[in-house]
Each structure stands twice: as C-alpha cells, then as structure tokens.
Amino acid sequence: METKEAIKKRISVRVYDKRPIPKEVLESIIDAGRLAPTARGVEPWEFIAITDKSLLGRIGALANNGRFIADGTACIAILCKDTKYYLEDGCAATENILIAAADAGVGACWVAGDKKDYCERVKSLLGASAELKLVSMIAMGYPKDTNPPKARRPLASVLHWEKFSSK
Ligand SMILES: Cc1cc2nc3c(=O)[nH]c(=O)nc-3n(C[C@H](O)[C@H](O)[C@H](O)COP(=O)(O)O)c2cc1C
C-alpha cells in the first residue's frame, strides 16, 4: 500500500473481532514505531506488546477512556524515559504504529497515557519502572466493521503559504 493511502485509510477502530493478530504482524507494526524520528536521536522508548486477554481486561478496567482495550486482541503500551522531548518522540512512534497497523489491515485506536491519572496504575500493572512515562496505549484488533474516515477540515482552510492569514 502506498504511504498516503495508509494515512488516508487510518481511522480509530474501537470494535474488534476475535481473530488474533499474528506475532510477526505485531512485530512489524511495532518496528514502524521504532523507526520514528526522535529529538537528538535518543530513542527514549520501550514498547510493551500485550496480548494476554486477562491483562487486556485489567488495562481496559483502569483506562477509563480506553475501556475497549479489553475487547481487543492486543495493546501496545509506549513508554519513554523522561527526556526533554519524550512526549513528542513517543507520539511520533505512536502515529507510525497507527499507520503501520492501517497498512496491515489491523484496527487500532490511540488511548491517552501521559497526563491521565491512571498512568501510574497501568505502569505498575505492566511492571514498568518509575522513571518511564506512559505516553500512550494503542488498542488493537481486526476491525469488526468497516467505517469511513471522519471528515477533516479542508486543506485550503488550514494551509497558509508563507505567512498566517485569517480565512
Ligand atoms: C493524543 C491523542 C489521544 C487520544 N486519546 C484517546 C482516548 O483516550 N480514547 C479514545 O477513544 N480515543 C482517543 N484518541 C483518538 C481520537 O479520539 C481520534 O483520533 C479522533 O477522534 C479522530 O478520529 P480518527 O482517529 O478516526 O480519525 C486520541 C487521539 C490522540 C491524537
């Protein structure tokens, strides 16, 4: 699939069927996260791939805006060392993973980590050390339904050539 096609096709998928995602597919998707750019090239991240159904259920129970994690067949937790640009770096990896998942036909949804009060509880459940920040979790599973992408603000209304202009 062309990169732009995968970007256009990507949507947040929160309803999954029960087919497991093969390990090599998950590894290839996570590899795309590892290849994201990082400020100063520090690669501050760790990726935890969770496929155990009872663990997925416990994460879903903690993450009150990501309850559907419990219904998926995998979840990727993206954690970063507390570097100056950890949030930007972790978000770059998150987006790469979402696009790679779309490319592989795997449904996925970004679930907020950083700033959420459940972060420490999720970290402790996953055995992550205190110095790591939970940037995001990505719920995953093969999509149960097909849904079109959401409408976006048109390019002409968000693109400014040379200087900002009010439109
Ligand atoms: C930083 C960030 C945090 C998000 N957190 C959540 C979340 O906690 N729960 C959720 O259901 N969706 C979450 N989303 C997904 C957005 O709701 C979704 O991307 C947005 O509504 C646009 O829809 P689309 O992804 O289908 O294009 C998050 C997205 C981003 C970028």
The ligand as an ORCA input file, in Angstrom:
! r2SCAN-3c Opt
* xyz 0 1
  C      -3.250     12.388     21.763
  C      -4.468     11.566     21.468
  C      -5.135     10.939     22.497
  C      -6.264     10.155     22.236
  N      -6.859      9.512     23.272
  C      -7.943      8.765     23.049
  C      -8.537      8.057     24.128
  O      -8.041      8.096     25.262
  N      -9.657      7.318     23.867
  C     -10.192      7.235     22.594
  O     -11.201      6.551     22.431
  N      -9.616      7.889     21.545
  C      -8.514      8.642     21.745
  N      -7.896      9.274     20.688
  C      -8.432      9.098     19.317
  C      -9.174     10.338     18.827
  O     -10.402     10.437     19.518
  C      -9.374     10.217     17.305
  O      -8.115     10.137     16.674
  C     -10.111     11.430     16.729
  O     -11.443     11.458     17.198
  C     -10.144     11.426     15.205
  O     -10.755     10.242     14.709
  P      -9.964      9.233     13.746
  O      -8.752      8.732     14.506
  O     -10.930      8.128     13.442
  O      -9.541      9.973     12.529
  C      -6.767     10.029     20.909
  C      -6.071     10.659     19.869
  C      -4.939     11.398     20.129
  C      -4.182     12.035     18.990
*
